[in-house]
Amino acid sequence: MDSASQDINLNSPNKGVLSDFMTDVPVDPGVAPRTPAVEGLTEVEEEGLRAELAKVEEEIVTLRQVLAAKERHCGELKRRLGLSPLGELKQNLSRSWHDVQVSTAYKKTQETLSQAGQKTSAALSTMGSAISRKLGDMRNSATFKSFEDRVGTIKSKVVGSRENGSDNLPSSPGSGDQPLPDHAPF
């Protein structure tokens, strides 16, 4: 069976099943298959319900057609006004972000994070003061002063020997007794 002559029925229980031996039969919305009456319904009530069902299905089809026409008309108006889907998306995102910002949950979260930031800042400040104080105490200790004196002595020997033009430091083999350039990073 070629696909051009095949009728697709979206209400079929076989929808989506493609098989050579299974075909959909078009169903006229006004003619529903006869099934035995549901218990408790008379034939007259059943006929009334079937007629109402057919009417509702027709209304649904009509409403879908009207909706499609309205959507086309809306698209045409937007095109003529120069409104693009991207512009609408930006506007929707902006409106959504504004709605989030004025929400109670956002305000509570913002307040909580602000308080947490203030407490963290205070804690870091206190910790920095404590570290600074400990470093100051350490600098005034006898061990640090002794170390500082030794470094100062070594520095003065190195700097003093350069100023005098002599090199009291042992040179590496093959250095060729060449003086260090003045722009050395030391």
SVG drawing of the C-alpha trace seen along z (x, -y; Angstrom):
<svg xmlns="http://www.w3.org/2000/svg" viewBox="-34 -50 123 59">
<polyline fill="none" stroke="black" stroke-width="0.4" points="0.0,0.0 1.6,-3.3 1.7,-6.0 -0.1,-8.6 -3.3,-6.6 -3.0,-5.5 -5.4,-7.3 -3.8,-8.1 -6.2,-8.0 -4.8,-9.5 -7.5,-7.9 -6.6,-4.4 -5.3,-1.9 -2.7,-1.0 -1.3,-4.5 2.5,-4.3 2.5,-0.6 3.5,-0.2 2.8,3.2 1.8,4.6 -1.1,6.6 -2.4,3.8 -4.2,0.8 -6.1,-2.0 -9.7,-2.4 -10.9,-6.0 -13.5,-6.7 -16.3,-9.2 -16.8,-11.3 -20.5,-11.0 -20.5,-7.2 -19.1,-5.4 -18.8,-1.7 -21.6,0.1 -20.7,1.6 -23.0,3.3 -24.7,0.7 -23.0,0.0 -24.9,1.5 -27.4,-0.9 -27.8,-2.8 -30.8,-2.5 -30.5,-2.6 -32.0,-6.1 -29.4,-7.4 -26.6,-5.7 -27.8,-7.4 -27.9,-10.8 -24.4,-10.3 -23.1,-9.3 -24.7,-12.3 -23.2,-14.6 -19.8,-12.9 -19.9,-13.5 -20.9,-17.2 -18.0,-17.7 -15.5,-16.1 -16.7,-18.4 -16.3,-21.4 -12.8,-20.3 -11.9,-20.1 -13.4,-23.5 -11.5,-25.0 -8.2,-23.6 -8.8,-25.2 -9.7,-28.5 -6.6,-28.3 -4.4,-27.6 -5.9,-30.6 -5.4,-32.8 -1.8,-31.7 -1.0,-32.4 -2.6,-35.9 -0.6,-36.5 2.6,-35.5 1.8,-37.9 1.1,-40.8 4.4,-40.1 6.3,-40.0 4.8,-43.3 5.6,-44.9 9.2,-43.6 8.9,-41.4 11.3,-38.5 11.3,-35.3 14.6,-36.3 13.2,-39.7 10.3,-37.9 12.6,-35.5 14.7,-38.4 11.5,-40.1 10.2,-36.8 13.6,-36.2 13.7,-39.8 10.2,-39.6 10.9,-36.2 14.1,-37.5 12.2,-40.5 9.5,-38.1 12.3,-36.0 13.8,-39.1 10.6,-40.3 9.7,-36.8 9.8,-36.1 12.2,-33.2 14.7,-35.2 14.6,-38.0 15.1,-35.6 18.0,-33.9 19.6,-37.2 19.3,-38.3 20.8,-35.0 23.7,-35.2 24.4,-38.8 24.5,-37.9 26.7,-34.9 29.1,-37.2 29.3,-39.7 30.0,-36.9 32.7,-35.4 34.3,-38.9 34.4,-39.4 35.9,-36.0 38.6,-36.5 39.4,-39.9 39.8,-38.5 41.9,-35.6 44.1,-38.1 44.6,-40.2 45.6,-37.1 48.1,-36.0 49.5,-39.5 49.9,-39.6 51.6,-36.2 54.0,-37.2 54.8,-40.3 55.5,-38.2 57.6,-35.8 59.6,-38.7 60.4,-40.0 61.6,-36.6 65.3,-35.8 65.4,-33.1 64.1,-35.3 66.5,-38.1 69.4,-35.7 68.3,-34.5 67.8,-38.1 71.3,-39.0 72.8,-36.1 71.0,-36.9 72.1,-40.6 75.7,-39.5 75.7,-37.3 74.0,-40.0 76.6,-42.6 79.4,-40.3 77.9,-39.6 77.0,-43.2 80.2,-44.6 82.4,-42.3 80.7,-43.5 81.2,-47.1 84.9,-46.5 85.3,-44.8 86.5,-41.5 84.7,-38.2 85.1,-36.4 82.6,-33.7 84.0,-30.5 83.5,-30.5 82.3,-27.5 84.9,-25.9 84.8,-27.3 83.1,-30.6 86.0,-32.5 86.1,-35.1 83.5,-37.2 81.7,-39.6 77.9,-39.4 75.9,-41.9 74.5,-44.9 70.9,-44.0 71.0,-40.7 67.7,-39.9 69.4,-39.4"/>
</svg>
